[in-house]
Amino acid sequence: VELHGANLAAEHHLDSPGKELHGAYRHRLRRKRAVMQHLIGRHSGSLPEAARLAGLVYFYRGRRDEFAAALDRHFGGLAEWETPTGGLFFWLRLAAPIDTRTLLDESLRRGVAFMPGEEFCPGEPHVSHLRLNFSHAASPRVDRGLDILAGLLREQDS
């Protein structure tokens, strides 16, 4: 199960703007949004391009919503998160104080990739954060991957 990666076209707002994002990621997202706004403006008169962009937003919004439902099923009590309004990532704050960098190798051995949140903190890392990408995997793979990752977190917490 792959839970990482990026796609510029999906950086367009999935809902409404305004939610705070994690520090280092916020600046990069702002630049990508500017590129998307330029592309949208450039193609706004082109029905095929506008329809394609609308289709991408619809597709990734569905992936995001499926991922949010899977997080509810597997991570209740293990973490807190907000559904993103833009971008392709969920940021999770774990309930237990775990340096997620220590989990990555075992998670990869079990077939699940994630980004340790500590890697995105300037200065002293903030432990207990995960960055998960919702764009790559469809529902059955998402459920399987999040179940594996949640199980690994429960093992660490016991």
KOLVEX-105480 format. One record per residue: residue in three letters; x, y, z of N, C-alpha, C, CB in turn. Coordinates in steps of 0.05 Angstrom, whole numbers. Each point is the difference from the previous one (the first is absolute). Last residue first. Glycine has a CB too. Layout:
BEGIN
{node ALA,{X,Y,Z},{X,Y,Z},{X,Y,Z},{X,Y,Z}} ...
// end
This chain:
BEGIN
{node SER,{38,-7,471},{-4,-20,21},{25,-7,14},{-38,-18,-25}} {node ASP,{30,78,-51},{-13,12,23},{-3,-19,23},{-24,31,-31}} {node GLN,{57,-56,-55},{19,18,12},{-10,11,26},{17,12,-45}} {node GLU,{-73,-67,-7},{22,-16,10},{20,18,15},{-6,-33,-38}} {node ARG,{-65,74,-8},{-10,-13,25},{23,-17,13},{-48,0,-19}} {node LEU,{65,40,-65},{-1,20,21},{-9,-12,27},{-10,35,-35}} {node LEU,{9,-90,-41},{27,6,7},{1,20,23},{15,-10,-47}} {node GLY,{-98,-9,9},{10,-23,16},{28,5,9},{-30,-30,-25}} {node ALA,{-7,92,-34},{-13,3,26},{10,-23,19},{-41,23,-21}} {node LEU,{68,-27,-69},{13,22,14},{-11,4,28},{8,22,-45}} {node ILE,{-49,-87,-11},{27,-8,7},{14,22,16},{2,-28,-42}} {node ASP,{-87,48,9},{-2,-21,21},{28,-9,9},{-45,-15,-20}} {node LEU,{38,75,-53},{-4,13,26},{-4,-19,23},{-21,37,-25}} {node GLY,{32,-73,-63},{24,15,9},{-4,14,27},{11,6,-48}} {node ARG,{-85,-51,8},{21,-19,7},{25,14,11},{-17,-31,-35}} {node ASP,{-53,84,1},{-8,-14,25},{21,-19,9},{-47,4,-13}} {node VAL,{61,37,-69},{2,20,22},{-7,-13,26},{-12,37,-32}} {node ARG,{1,-87,-46},{28,2,7},{4,20,23},{13,-11,-48}} {node PRO,{-101,0,13},{10,-25,12},{29,1,9},{-33,-24,-28}} {node SER,{-5,105,-16},{-11,-9,26},{11,-26,11},{-40,24,-14}} {node ALA,{103,25,-57},{-29,-1,2},{-8,-14,26},{-4,-1,-51}} {node ALA,{98,59,28},{-13,-26,5},{-30,3,1},{40,-16,25}} {node HIS,{22,93,-41},{9,-24,-16},{-18,-24,3},{45,17,6}} {node SER,{-52,74,39},{-6,0,-28},{5,-26,-15},{12,47,2}} {node PHE,{-1,-11,95},{-25,-15,-7},{-4,-3,-30},{-19,17,42}} {node ASN,{104,-5,36},{-10,9,-26},{-25,-17,-7},{46,15,-14}} {node LEU,{5,16,112},{-11,-22,-17},{-12,11,-25},{-8,-28,40}} {node ARG,{75,52,51},{-11,11,-24},{-8,-23,-18},{28,43,4}} {node LEU,{-11,-31,109},{2,-15,-25},{-12,17,-23},{-2,-44,25}} {node HIS,{42,55,86},{-15,10,-23},{6,-17,-25},{2,46,19}} {node SER,{39,-45,76},{-27,-10,-1},{-17,12,-23},{3,-6,48}} {node VAL,{84,61,-11},{-6,-28,-2},{-30,-5,-3},{41,-11,27}} {node HIS,{23,94,-56},{-23,-5,17},{-7,-29,-4},{-18,49,-3}} {node PRO,{118,0,-11},{-23,-13,-10},{-22,-3,20},{29,-25,-31}} {node GLU,{46,105,22},{-6,-24,16},{-25,-14,-9},{23,21,39}} {node GLY,{10,42,-112},{11,0,27},{-6,-27,14},{-6,50,3}} {node PRO,{-60,-35,-78},{26,14,1},{9,0,29},{-11,29,-40}} {node CYS,{-54,-104,-6},{2,21,20},{27,13,-1},{-32,-25,29}} {node PHE,{0,-52,-80},{-10,25,-11},{1,23,20},{-29,-27,-29}} {node GLU,{53,-66,47},{17,9,-22},{-8,27,-11},{9,-48,-11}} {node GLU,{-59,-1,77},{23,13,12},{18,12,-22},{-2,-31,39}} {node GLY,{-75,-25,-57},{-5,29,2},{24,16,11},{-47,-11,7}} {node PRO,{48,-82,-65},{1,9,28},{-3,30,1},{29,-39,12}} {node MET,{-70,-23,-90},{21,20,5},{0,7,30},{-2,18,-48}} {node PHE,{-27,-113,-6},{-10,25,11},{23,19,3},{-39,-23,24}} {node ALA,{9,-85,-65},{18,23,0},{-15,24,12},{25,-17,-40}} {node VAL,{-32,-98,41},{-14,26,2},{21,23,2},{-40,-23,23}} {node GLY,{54,-77,-23},{-12,9,-25},{-14,26,0},{-5,-47,-9}} {node ARG,{61,-3,75},{-28,-10,0},{-16,10,-24},{1,-2,50}} {node ARG,{88,30,-35},{2,-29,-1},{-28,-13,-2},{43,2,27}} {node LEU,{-37,91,-13},{7,-7,-27},{2,-30,-4},{24,44,-4}} {node SER,{-37,-12,91},{-24,6,-16},{5,-8,-29},{-13,37,31}} {node GLU,{85,-40,28},{-19,-22,5},{-25,3,-17},{18,-6,47}} {node ASP,{45,76,-51},{11,-24,-11},{-19,-24,4},{46,17,10}} {node LEU,{-71,68,29},{-1,-1,-30},{11,-26,-11},{5,49,0}} {node LEU,{-12,-14,94},{-20,-20,-10},{3,-5,-29},{-30,15,35}} {node THR,{81,51,17},{8,-27,9},{-19,-22,-11},{20,21,41}} {node ARG,{-37,72,-56},{24,-8,-16},{8,-28,8},{15,47,-4}} {node THR,{-83,1,52},{-9,-17,-22},{23,-8,-19},{-44,23,3}} {node ASP,{36,-2,103},{16,11,-22},{-6,-17,-25},{37,18,32}} {node ILE,{-105,-5,53},{16,-19,-16},{16,16,-21},{-33,-38,8}} {node PRO,{-41,49,77},{24,13,-9},{20,-19,-13},{-6,33,38}} {node ALA,{-105,-39,-40},{23,-8,16},{25,14,-10},{-21,-45,7}} {node ALA,{-60,63,-50},{-7,4,28},{24,-8,18},{-48,-10,-10}} {node LEU,{58,49,-93},{-5,-24,15},{-6,6,29},{30,-25,-31}} {node ARG,{-46,79,-61},{13,5,25},{-7,-25,17},{-2,52,-3}} {node LEU,{1,-33,-110},{-10,-12,24},{18,7,24},{-20,-38,-27}} {node TRP,{-7,73,-79},{20,2,22},{-13,-12,25},{22,42,-21}} {node PHE,{-40,-54,-91},{-11,2,27},{24,2,19},{-43,-27,-12}} {node PHE,{39,52,-98},{11,-13,24},{-18,4,24},{45,7,-18}} {node LEU,{-43,31,-76},{-5,-29,-2},{7,-15,26},{9,4,-49}} {node GLY,{-45,104,18},{23,-17,2},{-8,-29,0},{24,35,24}} {node GLY,{-93,33,16},{16,2,-24},{24,-18,3},{-14,47,-9}} {node THR,{-51,-42,76},{-16,14,-20},{15,3,-26},{-24,24,36}} {node PRO,{30,-102,48},{12,23,-15},{-19,12,-20},{45,-21,6}} {node THR,{-66,-28,90},{-2,-6,-28},{11,24,-16},{-41,-30,7}} {node GLU,{76,5,91},{-21,15,-13},{0,-7,-30},{5,38,33}} {node TRP,{29,-91,65},{6,12,-26},{-24,17,-9},{29,-40,-12}} {node GLU,{18,-30,98},{-19,21,-8},{9,10,-27},{-10,13,48}} {node ALA,{25,-114,6},{10,25,-11},{-23,20,-4},{37,-25,-23}} {node LEU,{-48,-63,64},{29,0,-4},{12,27,-9},{-5,-48,-12}} {node GLY,{-90,30,27},{14,-3,25},{30,-1,-3},{-38,-24,16}} {node GLY,{-12,2,-102},{-14,11,22},{14,-5,26},{-43,-5,-25}} {node PHE,{66,-25,-67},{17,17,17},{-14,13,23},{28,7,-40}} {node HIS,{-68,-67,-31},{25,-12,10},{16,16,21},{2,-22,-44}} {node ARG,{-89,49,0},{-2,-29,7},{25,-11,14},{-30,-5,-39}} {node ASP,{29,95,6},{-20,-3,22},{-2,-29,9},{-25,39,-18}} {node LEU,{77,-21,-58},{13,9,24},{-18,-2,24},{28,31,-27}} {node ALA,{-65,-50,-56},{18,-21,9},{16,8,24},{3,-16,-47}} {node ALA,{-58,81,7},{-17,-21,12},{17,-23,10},{-38,13,-30}} {node ALA,{82,55,-17},{-9,10,26},{-17,-21,14},{1,47,-18}} {node PHE,{26,-65,-69},{23,-3,18},{-8,10,28},{32,7,-38}} {node GLU,{-94,3,-32},{4,-28,6},{22,-4,21},{-16,-12,-47}} {node ASP,{4,99,14},{-22,-8,17},{1,-29,8},{-28,36,-21}} {node ARG,{92,-3,-41},{4,12,27},{-22,-9,19},{22,40,-21}} {node ARG,{-30,-65,-69},{22,-15,13},{5,11,28},{22,-8,-45}} {node GLY,{-84,54,-8},{-10,-26,8},{21,-17,14},{-30,2,-39}} {node ARG,{56,81,5},{-18,5,22},{-12,-27,10},{-12,46,-17}} {node TYR,{64,-46,-61},{16,1,24},{-16,7,25},{38,14,-28}} {node PHE,{-83,-19,-57},{14,-25,6},{15,1,26},{4,-8,-49}} {node TYR,{-45,88,17},{-20,-20,9},{13,-26,8},{-34,22,-31}} {node VAL,{90,43,-7},{-9,9,27},{-21,-20,11},{8,48,-12}} {node LEU,{20,-61,-76},{22,-6,19},{-8,7,28},{33,8,-36}} {node GLY,{-93,15,-33},{1,-29,4},{22,-8,19},{-18,-6,-45}} {node ALA,{13,95,18},{-23,-6,17},{-1,-30,6},{-26,39,-19}} {node LEU,{90,-11,-43},{7,9,27},{-22,-6,20},{28,36,-20}} {node ARG,{-45,-55,-70},{21,-18,10},{7,8,29},{17,-7,-47}} {node ALA,{-76,63,0},{-13,-25,8},{20,-20,11},{-35,8,-36}} {node ALA,{68,72,2},{-15,6,24},{-14,-25,10},{-7,47,-15}} {node GLU,{53,-53,-67},{19,3,23},{-15,5,26},{35,17,-32}} {node PRO,{-87,-22,-49},{13,-26,7},{19,2,24},{-4,-12,-48}} {node LEU,{-38,93,17},{-18,-18,13},{13,-27,6},{-38,22,-23}} {node SER,{80,77,15},{2,-26,-14},{-17,-21,15},{46,12,-17}} {node GLY,{-29,78,48},{-17,2,-23},{-1,-26,-16},{11,48,-2}} {node SER,{44,-39,80},{-28,4,8},{-19,2,-24},{16,22,42}} {node HIS,{84,-34,-32},{-17,-19,-14},{-29,4,7},{37,-32,1}} {node ARG,{32,87,36},{8,-3,-28},{-19,-18,-15},{47,7,14}} {node GLY,{-58,5,79},{-6,25,-14},{6,-3,-30},{10,25,42}} {node ILE,{14,-96,14},{-29,2,-2},{-8,25,-16},{-5,-24,45}} {node LEU,{96,12,-27},{-10,-20,-19},{-30,2,-3},{38,-30,11}} {node HIS,{1,84,55},{9,9,-27},{-11,-19,-21},{42,20,20}} {node GLN,{-56,-45,68},{-17,23,-7},{7,11,-27},{-5,11,49}} {node MET,{59,-79,-15},{-26,-10,-7},{-19,23,-8},{7,-40,31}} {node VAL,{78,62,3},{3,-13,-27},{-27,-9,-9},{47,-14,11}} {node ALA,{-44,47,75},{3,22,-19},{3,-11,-29},{22,28,36}} {node ARG,{-26,-89,35},{-26,12,-5},{2,23,-20},{-14,-12,47}} {node LYS,{93,-28,-17},{-14,-18,-18},{-28,11,-6},{26,-39,18}} {node ARG,{27,85,45},{12,2,-27},{-15,-17,-20},{44,9,21}} {node ARG,{-70,-15,69},{-7,27,-10},{11,3,-29},{0,19,47}} {node LEU,{24,-96,2},{-27,-2,-10},{-9,27,-12},{-10,-35,35}} {node ARG,{93,31,7},{1,-15,-25},{-28,-2,-12},{39,-26,18}} {node HIS,{-31,66,67},{12,17,-20},{0,-14,-28},{29,21,36}} {node ARG,{-61,-70,41},{-17,22,-7},{11,17,-23},{-16,1,47}} {node TYR,{62,-74,-1},{-16,-8,-23},{-16,24,-11},{-3,-47,18}} {node ALA,{55,52,63},{17,-1,-24},{-15,-6,-25},{37,-15,29}} {node GLY,{-92,21,55},{19,22,-7},{15,-2,-26},{4,4,47}} {node HIS,{-100,-53,-33},{26,-3,14},{20,19,-11},{-11,-48,10}} {node LEU,{-89,78,-23},{15,-24,-6},{27,0,15},{-22,-3,-46}} {node GLU,{-84,51,53},{28,1,4},{13,-26,-7},{-6,34,36}} {node LYS,{-86,5,-81},{10,-17,22},{30,3,2},{-38,-32,-5}} {node GLY,{-13,76,-66},{0,13,26},{10,-17,23},{-37,26,-17}} {node PRO,{-20,-38,-86},{27,5,11},{-3,10,29},{17,11,-45}} {node SER,{-86,-82,-3},{5,28,1},{27,6,14},{-50,9,1}} {node ASP,{39,-98,-50},{-23,12,12},{4,30,0},{-9,-40,30}} {node LEU,{73,-10,-71},{-20,-21,-1},{-26,10,13},{36,-35,0}} {node HIS,{50,90,-51},{-17,-4,24},{-20,-22,-4},{6,48,11}} {node HIS,{82,-56,-67},{-22,19,-1},{-17,-6,25},{0,3,-51}} {node GLU,{73,-58,26},{6,20,20},{-22,22,0},{49,-9,-5}} {node ALA,{-39,-68,-57},{-18,-3,23},{5,20,22},{-2,-47,-11}} {node ALA,{56,42,-69},{-27,7,-8},{-19,-2,24},{9,-17,-46}} {node LEU,{84,-9,55},{-5,29,-1},{-29,6,-6},{47,7,-14}} {node ASN,{-7,-93,63},{-11,6,-26},{-8,29,-1},{-16,-48,-6}} {node ALA,{75,-33,71},{-12,27,-5},{-9,2,-28},{29,20,34}} {node GLY,{5,-95,54},{2,9,-27},{-13,27,-3},{0,-47,-16}} {node HIS,{-15,-45,85},{17,24,-3},{0,7,-30},{28,-12,40}} {node LEU,{-63,-69,6},{-14,22,11},{17,25,-2},{-24,-30,31}} {node GLU,{12,-79,-69},{16,24,-2},{-17,24,11},{26,-18,-40}} {node VAL,{-21,-95,49},{-17,23,0},{18,24,0},{-37,-24,24}} 
// end
